[in-house]
Amino acid sequence: MAKQRYTRFWSRRSIVSLIGIDYPILEKSELDNFIKFLIAGSLVIGILIISFCSVFYAFDLMFDMWHAEFLLSSFFSLMFFTIYIFLIQTFSKEIFPTAYKFKFFNLSNLSRIGFVLMIGFLIAQPIKIFLYRHQLSIDLQQYKTKLYQEFSRENSSLYSSDIIKLRNEKNNYLSMAKSKTLDSEIDKIDEAIFKINHHINLANILANEKISNSNFFIKRIELANKYPGTILVVISILALFFTPILLIYSISGTSEYYKLKKDNDKKLVLSEYFLFKQKYAQLFKKGYGMANINFYEPFSDPPFNTIKKTEPEYLKQEVFFNTLISNEGL
């Protein structure tokens, strides 16, 4: 009895299968273009690792709970990865029967490319702020200081008119002759001014705490844009996301692997279509007692339906009568 074979996760079969390659068919094609498929699959695994690290760092800046960061990072990185795999597996290598024989730059492929580049761009943002984290920590501290100073200035200006009014009243009372009533009013004014200053200081303290404890994730991305090197980082990530697509698409649709895969897919479709037609006829026969009921096929190449049957030729009325008369004469 043959020993059952188990596929290891890191085997070359698993790696190429990750990008939708049918390994048994690839073996039949004598590993046609195997190196390209293997490189593309390895890059896809690298993209998964980079995506997880990128998303984890982003959530690490936002939260302070490692378990929440790990769960959210796993979810979003796997979601991006699944979408990415779906997109690269559905790139069309067919030439459609149109007036212009676009192969790669058709609407379907371009929309997929746009989505892939968008995912790559999002993944690149946490990576670039991680690589420039030391410079950004200095820039961010300067931004926080500036933000706090602007808040303090604005906060003080909100109550400046009230304080000026109270001080003017106090000066007016001080210019008058002393009395217990005036001293009492002056004390009330001093108390009011103290309360306003205390309120201003308390608001400044709370604002300083919030500003100091905030991660400013979006601001970090904005600040990072001033460094020219971040453009290179983003371009590198986009190139990494785009390379597996180029590798897979660079393989000709007429290569041995794709020929065998196309034949195998065609046989599978025809087999399923044949079973469907049998089931269709059986349903009418068993359910309604109607024999010889076949599924109508308006195309010459069902179920692919690319060549429509020629329409019957409609003759003129004169031809009909001439034919009828000639038949009667016989």
Secondary structure, 3 states (H helix, E strand, C coil): CCCCCCCCCCCHHHHHHCCCCCHHHHHHCCCCCHHHHHHHHHHHHHHHHHHHHHHHHHHHHHCCCHHHHHHHHHHHHHHHHHHHHHHHHCCCCCCCCCCCCCCCCCHHHHHHHHHHHHHHHHHHHHHHHHHCHHHHHHHHHHHHHHHHHHHHHHHHHHHHHHHHHHHHHHHHHHCCCCCHHHHHHHHHHHHHHHHHHHHHHHHHHHHHHHHHHCCCHHHHHHHHCCCHHHHHHHHHHHHHHHHHHHHHHCCCCCCHHHHHHHHHHHHHHHHHHHHHHHHHHHHHHHHHCCCCCCCCCCECCCCCCCCECCCCCCCCHHHHHHHHHHHHHC
